[in-house]
Structures are given as C-alpha cells and as structure tokens.
C-alpha cells in the first residue's frame, strides 16, 4: 500500500499515487496534516474522493475507511479507465461547512491491452525489483538468509516511490553516524559530538563520588533532598505527606504536656508555615489548630489584617477625613457632611464582611456605612448638631469581620 501525506495548507507540490489502467480495489493511505501539525478527524466529517480523468469525466466516491489522522482510499475501475495523470482531490466537509480540499495526482499507467508496454509500468518494475531482491537472498542450496527466519527478519531493502532503494543497514558500522574501532568487551557507544564511537563508560563507586551530592552527617532513615541554595542534594530526615483524612485524624501523643503550646511546621493543608496549638488529650491536631491557630497576619498602607485557620479574617484601619464649611448641608435640625470614602481593606475578603465604624471628639457622629464590598471599606457621611465655624477633621476607626476562605 502506497502512503502519501496530504496537507490542508497547500505546499505547491501535489503528491502522486500510482495505479494501473482499470485497477479496481487498489488502496493507498493518505496521512492528514494542517501545516506542520497532524490533522485529527472528529468523526463528524463527510469525506469524498473525486478524480478528473484525462478525458474530462469526473468520478466521485465516498471515503469511509478512516482513522483519527489518516484515510484509506480505494480506486475503482472508472477512476482508472483512462491512462495518464488524473487530477484528484479529497474533500472534507462537516454538515454544510467545507473544512478543506487536499489535492493529489493519480498516475494511471496504460495496460498492455490498450497498447502499453508492461516493462514501463511502475507496478511491474516494482514487483520485478522485489522478486530480484528476494532471489539475491537465496544461497546455492536455495535456502533464504542461510538460517531459519527470526521475528522481524525480512528482505533488507527499502521500497520507495522510485522502487527498491539501497539495502537496509544490518550492522552498527553500516550506520552513517556510527564508527567502531576494535571494540572490547564491556564497551558502549559514546557520543563524541559528531558520531557514536565505542569506548568505556565512566562508573561511580559511591553516591558520595557525585559532585552535586553531600551526605555529611547522614543518619538512619535520611533521604536525599535538593538544596536550591547550595545547588546540591543533601541528606535530610524524611518528611511524610499526609492525606487530608490522615491529617484530620492526627493526634499529638508521646511526652507532651496538656495545656502546653507546641509549634507545627510545614502545614500545607492550612496554607501556613507554622501554627501554634494547645495540646489536650484526645484532641486532634486539626481540632486544636482550627480552634487556636493564627494562619497569617500582616499590614500595609490600607491597614492591618489577621487570618484564622477556621476561615475567619479581621481587618482594621484608621483614616482621617477633613471637611470644610462648604461641605455641610442642613438636614432637619442638624447638618450633614458630604460623602467620605473610607478606602480599601488591607487584603481581600472571600465575601462582603460585616463592617463597624466609630469616631471620637470634634462634636459629631457617623451615619451608617454603605457600598461595602470584599475590597472596599465603603462610604459614609458625618452628622453634627451645628454648622462648624471652619474646617474640621475626624479620625474614623474601621473594623471588618468576615472570611478569607469559603
């Protein structure tokens, strides 16, 4: 079976497949590509193969023998009725959409009955070359290969579109990139930068002989762990990664004192690097940590935040907001300020938190906060019983209580 490559993106060269005049049932395989990538059929496409014969007539047949990325096309007597080169195309459609057409040449060789010379036939010549190659393998006793056949043992020749090619290499030295000179027992092929040559292979007597390994101070049960700072593998105690279920059930035991704080390090299930817990008999590590642990805390220009292992988060901040005389408007018997924006939280909440605000001094009080979100502290207005005589500044304390995780 001939094998060709067909590309949805034209390359300027049409592949050629060969057949004899009136061939019926000759198959060839077409591998499908889109540019440099393999084109994969989804199974929803409709494929047809059309041939415009030298006499101008067009023959179209459905293609049903398909795989993920290739099709097998079978010739019919009508396709091969006229000798000569026929323009052919494989059309791929999906519903009413044309995916693409892939072009090739069907080279039909004239049959002897139509005046053709069988000695000029590609198929005839290929069959003759195969027969000659097989004949060359028989010895004087008419035994092929001088030995019993073994799995994979076949005719050592390559068949191309031009016919029988050079003999397939049977020994290492037959390969163009291999050179062996008086090989000795135990040697191996070693790449020297341009070719493979026979030579000795370096061996390591001990793991300590490796340049990037340091086992100083090793003890029973240690393992090699990579130290990025030292760029080497070092001997370290083994750490065990627990499943979530194992971790949840883990209890402290041994020489531990009740109501005493301990530190657990490397706790990935808590998204923390260290957790302070208090030990009580019969309480799991997770229960203790969920009750007591502070997972993370920090501060920035937007205030302070504290995250707890149960998902609770508290953010606090203090802001100063100033108002001029023109910022106040009469509101019943009182005066109401313009809107004060309280800014953003020190870190983002999982959901909108509960917000509390307070202020002291300067003779006024706060209205309710509004427009609070996971990122914004919200907005509010100040209220006074009288119009201030000049500019006035209020210090506002803000607390947000919510969650940092679901």
N, C-alpha and C positions, 0 to 999 in steps of 0.2 A: 504494500500500500504506500503510494506516494504521500508525503507530508509537506505541506506548504504553510506559510504564515500569511494571514490576511489582516490588513490594518484599516480601521475606520478612518484614520487620518491618512490621506493619500501620500505615498512616498515617491511617486514619479515612475516607479517600476512595477509592472504587473507580473505577479508570479505565474509560472507556466506549469500546467499539468498535462500529462500525455495519455493518449488513448489510441487504439486502432479503429479504423473505419468499421462501423456497425457494432462497436463494443456495446454490450448490454450488461450492466451489473458491475463494471469495474469501479472500485471505490478509491477515493482519496480523502485524506484527513486535512482539514483546514484549522490551524490554531488561530484564535481570535485575539487581536491586540487593539488598543487605543493609544496611539503614540508609542511610548516605551513601556506602557503598563499592559498587563494581561486584561482582556475584556471578559467579564463574567456575565453569563446569561442568567436571567432570573427565573426562567421557565414560563413567563407570561408572553414571550415574544412569538411571532409567527415568522418563519424563515422560508424563503423561496429561492430557487436557483434557476436563473434564466441564461440561455445560450443563444446568441445571434450567429447563425451558421453563415458560411461564406456565400450561400445562395440567397441570403437576406431573410430567411424564415427564422422565427424566434420560437424556441421550445422552453416552457417553464414547468418546473416540477417543485412540489413541496419538499422541504427538508425536515425530516422527523428524527433522524439519528443524531442526537445532540448530547453534549455533556456540559459541564459548567463553563468551560472556556474553549471548546472546540466542537466542530461538527464533522460528520462523515457524509460525504456527498457521493451518490451513485449515478453513473452515467446510464443513459437509455439509448436504444438503437436510433431513435430520432435525433438525439443530440449529436451522435457521431455519424450521421448519414453522409455528411459532406466532408471530404478530406480538406485539410488546411487549418489555418488558425481561426478559431472562433472566439469572439469577444463574449465573456461571461461575467455575471455578477451575482453575488449573494446578497439578498435584500433582507434586512432585519426590521420588522415592524412590531409595534405594540398597540393594539387597538387601531385607532385612526392615525396614530403618530408613526412617522418614519424615523427609525433610530439611525439608519445609515445603510449605505451600499458599499460592498467590498468587491473590487474588480480583479479579474484574472484572465488568463488566456488558456483555452482548451485546445491543445495542439493535436489534431486528429490526423494520423498517418494513413495514407491510402492503402487499401487492401490489395493483394495480388489480383483478386478477381476484377478489380477496377483498373488494372494496368500498373499497379505499384510494384516495386522491387522489394521483396521481403528482406533482402540483405541491407536495405537502407532504413529499416524500421528500428526505432529506438527500443521498442519492446523486444523485437527479435534479437538485436545486438546485446541487450542486457541479459536476456536468457542465455545467449551463447557464451557471454563472458562468465556467467555464473557456472555454466557447465564446464568451461575450460578450467576455472579456478578449482572446482571440485576434482577434476581429473588430475590436476597438478599435485593433489594431496595423497594420491594413491601410490604405494610403493610397487616394486616389481611383483610382489605376491598379491597385488590387488587388495591390500589392506589399507584402509584410510588412517592417516595420522600415526601409523606404526604402533598403535596402542589402542586399548579399549577406550571408548569415549567416556568423558567425565562430565559432570554438570557444568554447563556454561561453555563446553568445548564445541567450537563451530568453525566455519571457514574463516580464516584470519584475513579477510578482505573487507573493505568498507564500500558500500554501494551508495553512490551519489546520483544527482540528476544527470551527470555526464557518463554514468556507467560504473564499472568496477574501478575503485581507487587503489592507492598503494596498500600494501599489506599492513594489517594492524600490528603494532609492536607486540612481541611476545616476551621480551626480556627487558629488565630495567635499563640496560645500556642502549636499547633501541629508542628510548625516550630522549627528546632533544634537550631537555633540561636536567639530565642525569649523567654524571660521569663517575664511574667506579674504577679504581686502580688497585689491583691486587687486594681485594677485601679480605679481612681476617675475621675469625670467629669473635662474636660479641660486638662488632662494629655496627653503626647505624648510619642512615643517610642524614647528613647535616647540611643545612642551607648556608652557603658561603656568601650570599648576597646576589649571586648571578645564577647559580645552579646548585643541584644537590650532589654532594660527594660523600664517599664513605669515610668515616672517621670515628674516633672514640667519643663517647658521651660522658660529660663530667657527672660524677656522682657525689652525693652528700652523705657523709658518715653519721652525722648527728644534726638534729634540728638547730643546735647552737652554732653550727657552721654557717648558717644563713645570715646574710648581712643585716636583714631587717627584722631579726628576732632577738629578744633579750629575755632570758629566763632567770635572771638574777633573783634570788630569794624565793624561788618556786617552792610550793608546798603541795602535799597530797590533796587532790581534788581541784587544783587550779586549772584554768583553761587559758588559752592564748586569746587576748583581746587587743584590738588595734588602738594605739595611742596616736591620735592625729597630730598632737603637739610634737611628739618625738619622731613621728613618721616611721613607727616600727610596731611589731607585735610584742606584747609583754605578757608575763604570767600574772594572772589575776584570779581571785576567788570566783567561783561560778555563781551567777545570779539566776534565779528561777523566775520565768514569766508565768504568772497565774492567769487562768481564765477568769472571766467576770464572776462565775458561780463560785470558783475556788476562793477568789479574793473576798467575796461577800461572806463566806463561811469561816474565813481565817480568824483564829483566836490567839491572843497572846498567852504564852504559857512559860513554864520554867521558873527561874529565880526572879520573879517580878513581884514588886510590892504593890498591893492595892492602893488606889487613890494616888498613884505616882505618875507623873508625866513622862512619856517617852517620845522619841522622835522617829518617825518612819520616813525613810528617804526613798527616792525613785518610785513614786506612786503615780504611774501614768493614768490609771483609771480615775484619779481625782484631778487630773490636769494640774498637778502640783509637784514641786521638787522636794518638799518637806511638809510634814503635818504633825503638830503637837497633839497627842491624845492622852487621855487619862485612863489607866487600866483599872478595870473592875472584873472580878471573877465571873466567867460565863458570858461576857460581853464580847462580841466580835469586833475585829479591827474596824470594819466598815461602820458598825453602830457607834463606836467610840468617836471615829473621825467625823461621821455625819453630825454628831452632837457637838463636838468641841472645835473642829478644825477651822482655822482661817486659811483659805486657799491662796489668796492673793490680796495685796493691798498696794496702794500707790497714790501718787499725786501729780498734778500738772497745773498749768495755768488756769484750768477750769475747776479746780478744787481737789477733793480727796475721794477715794473710793475704797471699799472693803468687800471682798467676795468670800462667802462661806461655802463649805462643802455641800450643804443641802440645797444650794442654788440661790440663796438669799444674797442680795447686794444692797449696800447702803452708800449713797453718795452725798457729800456735804460740800457747801461752798458759801462764801460770804462776798457780797457785792455792795458797792456804793453807787447810789443813783441820785443825781442832783436835779433840782427843779428851780426854774426862775419864776418870777411873779406872773409872767405871761403864760406859764404852763398850767395855771389853776383856773377852774371854771366853777361858778356857783352851782351847787347841787342840793336843792332844798335849803335847809338852814346851814349846810356845810359847804366845803369846797373840795372838788375832786381834781386830781392831777392828770396830766397826760399819761400815756401808756409807758411803762418801764419794762424793757426786755431784760430778762434775768440771765440770758446766755445759754450755754450748753453744759451738759454733765461732764464730769471728768472722764467717764467711759460710757459705753452704750449699754442700756438695759435690754433684756430679752423682750420685755413687754412694757407698756407705759406704767411707770411707777406711781405710788401714792406720794404726793408732794405736800410738804408743810413749810410755811414761811413765817418769820417773825421779825419785828424791828423794835427798837427801843429809843426813847428820847425824841427830841425835836417836835414833840406835840402832834402826833398823828397816828393813824392806824392803817392797816392793809386791807384791801378788798381781796376776794378770792382769786387764786391763780387760775389762768386758763391757757389753752394752747400748749399744754404739757405733752411731751412725746418721749420716745425711747432715747432721743438725743438732746432735746431741748428742755430747759427748766421751765419755760413758759413765760407768761406776761402777767402784769397786774397794774393796778392804779393805787395811789395813796389818797387818803381822805383826811381833811383837817376841819376843826370846828371854825377856823377863821382864816382869812387871807393872810399869808406871811408877808412881812414887811420887806423882804428881799429874797435873794437866792437861798435855798436850803438843801442840805444833803442828808439822805437817810442811808443807814447801814442795814442791809437786809440779810438775814441768815436763812439758808435754804437747805432742806433735807429731803432726799428722795429715797424711798424704800421700795424695792421691787426684786426682780430676779435677773441673774446673769445667764441662766440656762433654763431649759424647759422643766 
